[in-house]
Amino acid sequence: MKYLSGAERIQADALKGRRCALLTNAGAVTADGTRVVDALQTAGINLTLLFSPEHGLAGTVADGVEVSENRDVASGLPVVSLYGKTKEIPQENLDDFDVMLIDLPDVGVRYYTYPDTVFKVLDSCARAGKGAIILDRANPLGKALEGPLLEDGNQSDVGRFPV
């Protein structure tokens, strides 16, 4: 059986007439190496805006360095940074989409900013009455679970959940 990521399984018809934003990074590719941004547009999904996490859309910004706003050259879409002047969806961007799509591959460990970014995006969407769909993919580390749980009181943007 061929593994398909959430981005490869999503049905464009389910999003017909909806303006979609996408939280993503350079690791979000399909099985054939196509960027998820391009694959979703090719599938007929109306992407209006991209959001980038720490390290930026291309994944080239160093750890802890603010990511600036820019435009994705290939798609022409504006890219709003969620690791710059704010780490939440700016109020002015909430009117730019109806549904948030999230395809944010990471390294499969607890101590990373991406889970916190996803949490903040989901929270912003819920408060604004926006839909959200996580385009899930396999954990790159497989099914192994090891290491200590995050201790209560030590939550931060690099460790929000006790996993």
N, C-alpha and C positions, 0 to 999 in steps of 0.2 A: 504494500500500500504506500503510495506517495504521500509524504507529509506536505500539507498546505498550510501556510500561515493564515491568520485571520484576514489579512488584506487580500489574500488570494481567494478566500471563501465568500467575502462580502458580496451581496447581490446589489448591483447598481439600481435595479428597479425599486428596491426597498427605500432608496434615498432619492428617488425621482422627485424633482421640484424642491429639494432641500439644499440649502447652502451649507457646505461642510467646511470645517476647519480641520487641520491635522497637526497634532503634536507628534514630532518625529525627529529622527536623526539619520546620519549616514549609514548606520547599521541596518536600517529598515529596507531590506531588499527582498524580492521574490526569489523563488527557487532558481530561476535562471539569471539572477543578478540584476534585474531591473529595479531601479529605485521605486519604492512604494508610492511616492508622489506621482511619478510618471505612470505607474501601473493603474492607480486609481483614476487618474485623468483619462487614460486610454479606455478604461472600463465605463466611462461616461459619468463618473461621479463629479459633481460640481464643487470643486475645491475653490474656496475664495480667499483663504488665509492659511499660512503655516505658522506654527509655534515651535521654537527651538528651546532645548534645555541647556544645562551646563555643557560646555564644549562646542555649542553652536550646531547648526544644521549639518555642516560638513564634518563635525567632530575634530576640528583642528585647533580650537581654543584651549589653552592650558588650564589645568585644574585651578578653580577658584577665581579665575579671571572673568570679569563681566563680559557678557556677549552683547554685541551691539545689534540694533535693528538693521535689517537689510532687505534685499530682494533676491529670491532664488532665480539665478540666471536662466536655468533650463526651462522652468515653468512660467517665469514672469511673476510669480506670486509674491506678495509681501511676506516677510518673515518677522514675526514679533518675538523678541527674546523674553524668556521666562527666567533668565539668569543675568539680569542687568539691573536697571533702576527698580524693577519689581520682580517678584518671583510668583506673582499671580496674574491671571488674565486682566489686563487693564480694562477698566470700565468702558472706555470708548471702543474697544474691540468686540464687546459682547453683542453688539448689533450687527456684526459682520458675518454671523453664521447662525444656523439653526441647530446643527448637530456637530459635536466634537468627535472626531475620530482620533484614537490614540494608538500609535504603533511606535513604541519606544524601547527598542532592544537595549539591554544593558549586559553587564558581565555576570549577572546571576548571583550577586552577593548582597547582603543586607546593608552594608556601609557604603552607600552610593546615593547621590542626590536624586536619581530618577524616580524612585518610589514616592519621595516627598513631592516632587513636581507633579506626578500623576494625581496624588491626593489633592493637592491644591487646585489643579485643573478641574477635577471632579467636583470639588466643593464649590468652586466658582460657577460651574455649569448648573449644579443643583440649585444654588441660590438665585440664579438668573432664569431658571425654568428651561434650560437648554438640555437637549438630549446628549448623551455621550455613549460611545461604543468603543470598547477596548478590543483592538484587533490583535488578539493574543498570539503568542508564538512560544515555541519550546524554550525551556531554560537551557542556556548553553552548557551548564554544568551537569545536566541530566537530572536524575531523581535523587541524588545523594543529598542528604541533609546533615550538616555537621556544624559544630561551633556553638558558642554560648548564645543564649537569648539576650536581647537588649534589656538592660536593667531599667526598671521603672524610674523615671526622673532623669534619664540620660537622653531623652529624645532630642533630636536636632534635625537639620535638613540632610544630614548624612546617616541618619538612623531614626526613623519615625516609629517603626512598628516592632513589636517584640517577636521577631521571627528569627 
